[in-house]
Amino acid sequence: MRKPLVRHVLLVTLASISLLATGCSAGTGAPSPAAAGAEVRPTTVATADPSPAKQLAVAGVPEGKPTALARAGGGEKAKQSPLKVASYDRTSRRAVISTEKKAPSAGPTTPAESAPAVGDIIASGPAPGAPDGLLAKVTDVAGKTEKGTEVRTEPATLGALLGDDKAQGTVPVDPATVDVEPLVQGVKVSWAKTGNIRFGPQGAKVPLGSLRIDLGASVPLPVTEGAPVSGAASVAGYVQLAPEVEFSYDGSSVIAPDSAFLGLSGDWTSGWELKGKAVANGKPVRIPFAKLHADPVIQVGPVPVVVNLDLTAYVQVAADGAVTVDVRQDLKGDFRIGGSYSKAGGWKPVSTADMTSTPVRAKVTAAGQVKAAMGAEATVGLYGAVGVTGDLAPYVRGEASAAATPSSLVGSWKLYGGVDLTGWLQLQLSIFGTPVIQHRIPLGSFNREWQLAHGEGAVA
């Protein structure tokens, strides 16, 4: 068992770790109706455990969605408990902790199992008032209420729960748990999950574990700022994702964790077409067509870690001159974005993508340039705190040139496929309960491009 002073230094240092060190979101205001009616989850509790460091399993949360509660003190680690978060107020950071009602047991129930105490670390899945989950430390016990014990809290760290243990794993996101908000007409959602459960018009075609968003009808793109929608280029197609959450933690060092990682990866498939005349001044115009949100809970040993995923699917067109395009492209590959921490190098961004495309149809006429993308901006965080934002944009880029001759206008054109991946790693530091200080570390610009087709001839 470590000395209390060493344990204190460990907790102080861990409080500065971004993605692993943020409590429930500090937003204000009343909870959403969905949050107010959220199901109360069972909990876990920690007792003194002098055992050596362990390799914790990382897995999807089983039915019942357990949460965790850890006691303060040297050598204590989290384990299952009947405590649960009955309610939480974001503004005051007050929570009501109750005990799950169970049938009478022959075994004794100790006071430590039935009531929260100052110093407890609460890690909970989504609960009433805390739709993004809750990771907090009890600073004061206010007293009893009809629903349980009311406590005051402050942000806590995952390191206080995981201690010197290690964990590493990848957990698929259940597509059935993803909320999809269409932003334009013609958006349809399909998915398939384990057990051969399928949903949506394309559910029979979607691989297990994947979510597909179809932009069915051609959506006009006003690629000139202030221009009418009619007469502009239009886009139609689909995006298909099989997202996975990656999580790792190594707390074997005395002062700070050796390493940590939080990220989103998965397979990407899309097929889309761009048709029409793009006339603009080179400024990109982005039109979001669907918003997705999910709060998957992954079980790291006895501790539930709430991962917040937000994704906006969009189409974007930038043109310079007057270009008429007729392009269809199928694209397939995988991606990975995240934040990686090491004791020596601190937090560093991770961004990779490997994609290939096949042009089904390609034609560019007139003169100018056009670049069109159907992509997604994804944000990954813990317990309501933003951690990593990545913008994945597979695109088609066309360019056409023309030269006048005595009898006609002759030109040539080239068409390229490519992928852009940009974004940032956002550190939210909270030292000794002081106001949050935000820093952004750019992911860097990842780009890969390849030629799809080319041609020449008379230009209309």
N, C-alpha and C positions, 0 to 999 in steps of 0.2 A: 504494500500500500504506500502511495507517495505521500510526502509530507504536505500538510495543508498549504504552506507557502508556495511550493512548486505547483500544486493544483491551481492556486489562485492565479499565478502568472500564466499558466496554460489557458485558463478561461479568459483572461484579459486579452491575451494575444489573439485567441480565436475570434474574439468579438470583431476584429478588423477584417476578417475574411468575408469577401463579398457574397458570393453565391451561396455559401454555406452558413452565413452568419446573420441572416435577416429574419426578423419576426414577421407577424401578420402585417399587411400593408397599412401604412399610416394614413390612409385616406380618411376623410371625414364624411359625416352625413349618415343618414339612416341606412340600415342594410336593405338590400333588394328584397322583393317579395320572395324570390327563390331562396335567398339566404335565410329569411325569417322562417321558412318552412322546411329548412334543411333537416335531414335525419340526424339525430344525435348518435354519435359513434361511441362504441366501447373504448376503453383506454388502457394504458399500461403504466406500471410504476417501477421505479428502481430502488433496490435495497443494496446495502453494502456488499460489494463483490470484489474480493482481493485476487480473483483469478487472473491469469496472464491474458495478454491481448489475444483476440480471436479474429478469424476471418468470417465476417458476417455475410449471410446470403442476401442477395438483392433480387426481389421478385415482385410481381404484381400482387396487389392486396387481395386476399381471399374474401369471400362473402362475409359481411359483418364489419369490414373496414376498421380494424383496430387502430387506436391512437396510442400515444405514449406519454408517460409522465415520469420524470426522473427526480430523485432527491439530491439536494446539494450535499457536498462533503467528499473528502478524499476517497477515491476508489469505488464510488457508487456508479452503477450502470443501470440502464433501463430494463424493465421487464413488465409483463402484463399486470394490469391493475383494473379494478372495477370502476375507477374514476373516469369521468367523461365531461366534456365541455357542453353545458346545457345552453349557454348563451354568451355572447361577447359584444361589447360596445367599443367600436373603433375609436371614438372620440376620447373617451375617458380611460380606455384600455382596462376596463373592468370586465371580469369574467365571472360566471357562476359555474362552479364545479360541483357536479352531483355524483352520487354513487348509483351504479346500475342496480336496479332491483332484481334480486335473484331469490330462488326458493331457499328456505332455511337450510343451513349446512351444519353438519356435525362438527366441523372444524371451527376453531376460534377465529374471530375477525379482529385484527389489531387496529388501534386507533390510526396508525400510519396508513392503513389501507382505505380508511373511510373518510378521511378529511385531508384537504391540501394544507401545506404549511409554507411559511416563508422560506424561499430558496428552492422550491420545487421548479423544475423545468417541464413545461407542458408542451408536448408536440401532438397536435390534433389534426385529423382530417377535416374536410369541410364541415362546419357546424353552424348553427343559427348565429348570424351576425359576423361570421368569419367564413365566407364562401370560398376563400382561397386557402383555407386551413389556418392554423395558429401555431406559432412557435414563440413561447414567452416564458419569462421567469416571474414567479410570484414574489412580489415585494412587500405585500401586506395582506393580512386576512381581515376583511371588514366585518364579517359576521355571518350568521345564518339567515337564509331566506326560505320561502316556500319551495323553491326549486333546488336549493343546495347551498353551498358555501360561496359567498361573494368574496373575490380577491382582486387586488390591484396588481397589474403586471407591467413589465418592461420587455423590450426585445431580448431574445436569447440567441444562443448559437447551437448549431448542430453538434459542434465539438463537445459541448457540455454533456450531450447524450451519448455520443459515440466514443468519447474518450480516446484510448490508445488502440482501439480496434481498427480493423481494415475491412473495406467493402468494395466490391467492383461487380458491375453487372449491367446488362441491357434489357429493358423491359418494353415490349410492344405496347402501343397505345390502342386500346379497344376502340375501333371506329364507331361503334354504337354509342359511345359516351361523348362523342364530339358534337357540340351544338353548332349548327350551320345557319347563318343568317343571309339569305339572298339579298343582294343590293340592286339588282336589275331584274327585269322580267326574263323568263326563259331559263333560269338556273334550276337544275335538278340534282338531287343528291342520291348516291347509291353506295352501299357498302356490303362487305361480307366478313363474317367473323367465325371463330372456332365453333364447331357444332353444325357447320354448313347452314348457318343462319344468314339469310340474305335479304337486302332491302333495296328498293328503288328500281327504276326502269332498266338500269344496267347491272343490277345485282347479280344476275346469272353469269356475267362476264368478268366480274371483279374478282381478283385473287383473294383468298382468305387473308384477313388482316389489313385490307386496303380500303381506302375511302376515295370515291370518285365524285368530281363536281363537273357537271356538263353545262356548258353555255350553249343551249340548244339552238335558238334562233340567232341569226346574224345580228350582232349589236353594232349600230352605227358609232363611228368614232369621230368626234369633232376635233380633227387634228390641227385646225387653225383656231387660235384663241378667239372666242367670241363668234365664231362662224356657226351657221345653222347646222343641225344634226344631219338633215337630209343632204344627200349627195356626197357625203364623206365616205371614207373607207369603212369596211365592216369586218368583224372578226367573229368566228364561231369555233368551238372545239371543247376540249375537256382537259382536266388535270387530275391525275390519280396518284395518291400518296399512300405509303405504308410506313408511318412515322414510328420511331423508337426513341425512348429516353435512355441516355447513357449516364451512369452515375458511378463515381469512384471516390474513395476516401482512404487515406492512410494516416492514422494518428499516432504512429509509433514514436515520433519525436517528443521530447519533453516540453520544449518551448512552443512549438507550432506543428501543425500537420506536415508530414513529408510531402504529400501531394493530394490533389483533389481534381475532379473533373465533373462538369455538368454540361450536357449537350443534347442536341437533337440530330438524329440521322435517319436514313431510310431510303427506300426505292422511290423513284420518280418516273412516271410515264405521262406523256401528254401527246395529243394530236390536235392540230388546229389549222385554220386557214384564214388568210387575209386577202381580201379582194376590194378593189375599188381605186379611186384616185385620191392620193394623199398630197394635199397642198398645204404647206406650212412654212414657218420661218426657222425651223430647226429646233424649236423648243419642244421637249417631250410632253405629251399629254397622257396622264395615267387615269384609268377608270377602274376602280375596284368593283368586282362583281359578286364577291361573297366573303363573309367573315366567319372564321371558325374559332371555337374556344373549347378547351378541355382542361380539367384539373385532375389528371391521373395521380393516384396515390401509390407510391412504390414502397414496399416494406424492406427496410434496411435492418436486418436482424429484428429486434422488437420495435424499432422506431419507424413510424410512418412518415415518409417524406412527400409533401404535396408539391407537385410540379405543375406550374401554370403555363399552358401553351395557348398562344394566340397566333392566328395566321390569317392574312388577308390575301386572297387571290385577285389578280388584276391583269388587265391588258394595258399595254403602253405603246404609243406610236410617236415617233419623231421623224419629220420629213423636212427636206430642204429642197425647194423647187417644186415641180409638179411631176409626180411619178405615179404611174398606173401599175398596180401590182396584182398578180393572181398567183398566190403561193399557198401550198399545203405542205405541212411538215409533220412527221411522226418523230418523237424523241423519247429516249429511254436511258436511264442511268441511276446514279445514286448521289447522295450529298451528305455532308457532315458539318455542323456548326457547333461551336461550344466555347467554353472557357476552361483552360488548363492551368492548374496552380502547382508550383514547385517551391520548396523552401528556398532554393538558391535563386530562382528567377522570378518569383512572384506570379501574378496572374498574366497569362498570355492567351490571345485569341486563337481559335482553330477554325479553319474554313477550307473545305475541299469539295470538289464536285467532279464527277466523271460521267460524261454524257456523250451519246452518239445520236445522230439524227439521219433520217432518210427523207429526201424531198419526193413527195408524191406528185407534185405539180409545181412548176416554177416558170414565171414569165414576168419580165419587167419591160415597160415601154416608156417613152418620153425621156426627159432628162432630169437628173437630180439624184437624191439619195433618200432612202427610207430605212428605218430600223423599227421593227415591231417585236414586242415580247409578250408572252403570256407567262407570268411569274407569280411568286408568292413571297410576302414578307412575313417572317416568323419571329416570334419573341418567346424566349424560354426563361422562366424564373422560378423561385421557390417562395412559397407562402405569401404570394402577392407582390414580391419584390422583383423588378425586372433585372435580369442577369445578362442575357445575350440576345441580340437582335441581328438577324441575317436576312438579306434580300437575295433570293435566288431567281434569276431571270434568264431562262433559255430564250433565244431570240433568232430572228431572221433579219439579215441586213442586205439590202439591195442597192446597187448603184448603176446608173445608166448615163451614158454620154452620147452626144450627137455632134455630127460635123456636116456642114452644108456642102453640097456638090451642085453643079449646074442643073442637074435633073432631079435631085431628091435630097432628102435628109437621111443620112446613114449614121447608124450608131451601134454601140455595143453595150452589153450589160453583164453584170456578174451578181451572183447571189451567194451569200454566206450564211452558215448556221453558226451559232455560238452560245456561250453561257457566261453570264456575269454573276459574280457572287461578292456582295459587299455587306457591310454592317459594322457593328461595334460591340465591344464587351463593356458593360456598365457596372462599375464597382460602387456599391452603396455601403459606406463605412460608418459604423456606429460604435464609438469608443466611450465607455463608461456612461452610456445613456445620453450622450451629447447629440445635437441635431445631426441629421444625416448629411454627409458630404458626398456629392456625386462626381465621379470621374468617368470619362469614356475613353476606351482604348480602341482605335479603329481595327477592324478585322483585316484591313488591307484589301486591295483590289485584286480579285482573282478573275482572270479572263482566259477563255480558250475559244478559238474560232477556226472554222474549216470551210472550204469552198464546197457549195452544193451544186451549182450549175453556172453556165455562162452561155452567151450567144451574141449574135450580131445580125444586122439587117436594117431594112428601112424602118424609120421611126415615124409613128403617126403624130 
